[in-house]
Amino acid sequence: MYNLVMKDLKLGVNPMFFVFPLLMGALMLVPGWLYFLVPMYFCWITIPNMFGQFRSQNDLIFTSMMPVTKKDMVKARVFVIVILEVLHLVIAMIYGMITIRLYPHLTYYFFAPHMGFWGLCFVMLAIFNMIFIPMYYKTAYKFGGAATASIAGAMLFGGVAQWIGIQSSFVYDIFNGTGAHNMALQVSILIAGIVIFIAFTMIAIRIAVKRFLKVEIL
């Protein structure tokens, strides 16, 4: 599987997608912005372009000619997706820490970029993976419908979470008020988000493998 991952990273993924998190992450420096949009650029731009590139390169046919199993093909591709997702979030988190220090007295209308917020971002990408990966591996070729459905699911979660954060004073206080300075609470939310991200992605892999085993590669 390691060789499959390296094949994707070196040959399949445009180097620009490794620079992209640095560019989009800089949007975290905009004071009081709707920060949920930052990780969404991964879903909007990176995934469609990356999988379009895989298809144009006939990557599925090429990979199937290698002495690898379908299970490893799925796991390697998902591992690459996760690498890019984590890269987007980690870089955005660094920018977010800079933002908090640049504007220490800023009143946030949307979620502030504290650790708890990043837990929600992990959940948002978990939902994206849970929808996109199994849908894509029905064919391992057509990605448009899977991308549309998964982006819609992630945006729906982000929109509902942000709406609750605005409407509920309790939730607002957790992420923007006194709870934002409760380190134990913030770390707990972040860890919970990471656990959900890992669990959803692993479930998505299992479903995807079962579906991909039924796909006939011509």
C-alpha positions in Angstrom: 0.0 0.0 0.0 2.9 2.3 0.7 4.0 2.2 -2.9 0.4 3.1 -4.0 0.4 6.1 -1.7 3.7 7.3 -3.0 2.5 6.8 -6.6 -0.5 9.1 -5.9 1.6 11.7 -4.1 4.3 11.8 -6.7 2.4 11.2 -9.9 -1.3 11.6 -9.3 -1.6 14.7 -7.1 -0.7 18.0 -8.6 2.0 19.7 -6.5 -0.2 22.8 -6.4 -2.6 20.9 -4.1 0.1 20.9 -1.4 0.6 24.6 -1.8 -3.1 25.3 -1.8 -3.6 24.9 2.0 -1.1 27.6 2.6 -3.0 30.0 0.3 -6.5 29.2 1.4 -5.5 28.9 5.1 -4.5 32.5 4.9 -8.2 33.4 4.8 -8.1 32.6 8.5 -6.4 35.9 9.0 -9.6 37.8 8.0 -11.0 39.0 11.3 -14.4 37.6 12.2 -14.9 35.7 8.9 -17.0 32.6 8.4 -14.1 30.2 9.0 -16.1 27.1 8.1 -15.5 28.1 4.5 -11.7 27.6 4.7 -11.7 23.7 4.9 -14.6 23.7 2.4 -12.2 24.8 -0.3 -10.7 21.4 -0.1 -14.0 19.9 -1.0 -14.9 22.5 -3.6 -11.6 22.6 -5.5 -9.1 19.9 -4.5 -11.3 16.9 -4.7 -13.0 17.6 -8.1 -9.7 18.6 -9.7 -7.7 15.7 -8.2 -10.2 13.0 -9.2 -10.7 14.6 -12.6 -6.9 14.3 -13.1 -6.9 10.7 -12.0 -9.6 10.0 -14.5 -7.9 11.8 -17.4 -4.7 9.9 -16.6 -6.6 6.5 -16.7 -5.2 5.9 -13.2 -7.7 3.2 -12.5 -6.6 1.0 -15.5 -2.9 1.7 -14.7 -3.2 0.8 -11.0 -5.3 -2.3 -11.7 -2.4 -3.6 -13.8 -0.1 -3.5 -10.8 0.3 -6.5 -8.4 -2.0 -4.9 -5.8 -5.4 -5.8 -4.3 -8.5 -3.7 -4.7 -8.6 -3.3 -0.9 -5.2 -1.7 -1.0 -6.2 0.5 -3.9 -9.0 1.9 -1.9 -7.0 2.3 1.3 -4.1 4.0 -0.4 -6.4 6.5 -2.2 -8.3 7.3 1.0 -5.0 7.8 2.8 -4.0 10.4 0.3 -7.3 12.2 0.8 -6.8 12.2 4.5 -3.3 13.5 4.2 -4.6 16.5 2.2 -7.5 17.0 4.6 -5.3 17.0 7.7 -2.8 19.3 5.9 -5.6 21.8 5.2 -6.8 21.7 8.8 -3.4 21.9 10.5 -2.2 24.9 8.4 -5.6 26.6 8.9 -5.2 26.0 12.7 -1.8 27.7 12.7 -3.3 30.7 10.9 -6.2 30.6 13.4 -3.8 30.8 16.3 -2.2 33.8 14.7 -5.6 35.4 14.2 -6.5 35.0 17.9 -3.3 36.7 18.9 -3.7 39.5 16.3 -7.2 40.3 17.4 -7.5 39.4 21.1 -10.5 41.6 21.8 -12.5 40.9 18.6 -16.1 40.2 19.0 -17.0 37.1 16.9 -20.4 36.7 15.3 -19.5 33.4 13.8 -17.3 30.6 15.4 -13.9 31.8 16.6 -11.0 29.7 15.6 -10.5 28.0 19.0 -9.7 24.3 19.3 -13.4 23.4 19.7 -14.1 24.9 16.3 -11.5 22.6 14.7 -13.3 19.6 16.3 -16.4 20.7 14.3 -14.3 21.0 11.1 -13.1 17.4 11.6 -16.7 16.3 11.9 -17.6 18.2 8.7 -14.8 16.5 6.8 -15.8 13.1 8.4 -19.3 13.6 6.9 -17.7 14.5 3.5 -15.6 11.3 3.6 -18.6 9.2 4.7 -20.6 10.2 1.6 -17.9 10.7 -1.0 -15.8 7.6 -0.6 -18.5 4.9 -0.7 -20.4 6.7 -3.5 -17.3 7.1 -5.6 -16.3 3.5 -5.3 -19.6 2.3 -6.8 -17.7 2.8 -10.1 -14.2 4.1 -9.0 -14.5 6.3 -12.1 -17.5 8.7 -11.9 -16.9 11.3 -9.2 -19.3 14.1 -10.1 -22.4 12.8 -8.2 -20.3 11.7 -5.2 -18.6 15.1 -5.0 -21.9 17.0 -5.2 -23.6 14.9 -2.6 -20.7 14.9 -0.2 -20.1 18.7 -0.6 -23.9 19.2 0.1 -23.7 17.1 3.2 -20.6 18.9 4.6 -22.1 22.3 3.8 -25.4 21.3 5.5 -23.5 20.3 8.6 -21.4 23.5 8.6 -24.5 25.7 8.0 -26.6 24.0 10.7 -23.8 24.0 13.2 -23.1 27.7 12.6 -26.8 28.6 12.8 -27.1 26.8 16.2 -23.9 28.7 17.3 -25.6 32.0 16.5 -29.1 31.1 17.8 -28.1 29.3 21.0 -26.5 31.3 23.7 -25.3 28.1 25.3 -23.4 26.9 22.2 -22.2 30.4 21.5 -20.7 30.6 25.0 -18.9 27.2 24.5 -17.1 28.3 21.3 -16.9 32.1 21.7 -17.6 33.0 25.3 -16.2 31.7 28.6 -16.0 28.2 27.3 -13.5 29.3 24.7 -11.0 29.8 27.5 -11.8 26.4 29.1 -8.8 24.4 27.8 -10.2 21.0 29.0 -13.5 21.6 27.2 -11.9 22.8 24.0 -9.5 19.9 23.9 -12.4 17.5 24.5 -14.4 18.8 21.6 -11.3 18.7 19.4 -10.5 15.1 20.4 -14.2 14.1 19.9 -14.1 15.6 16.4 -10.9 13.7 15.5 -12.4 10.4 16.8 -15.5 10.9 14.7 -13.3 11.7 11.7 -11.3 8.5 12.1 -14.4 6.4 12.8 -16.4 7.7 9.8 -13.4 7.4 7.4 -12.8 3.8 8.5 -16.5 2.9 8.0 -16.3 4.6 4.6 -13.3 2.5 3.6 -15.1 -0.7 4.6 -18.2 0.2 2.5 -16.0 1.4 -0.4 -14.0 -1.9 -0.4 -17.2 -4.0 -0.6 -18.5 -1.9 -3.4 -15.2 -1.8 -5.3 -14.8 -5.6 -5.2 -18.0 -5.7 -7.4 -16.7 -3.3 -10.0 -15.4 -4.9 -13.2 -12.3 -3.0 -14.4 -12.1 -3.3 -18.2 
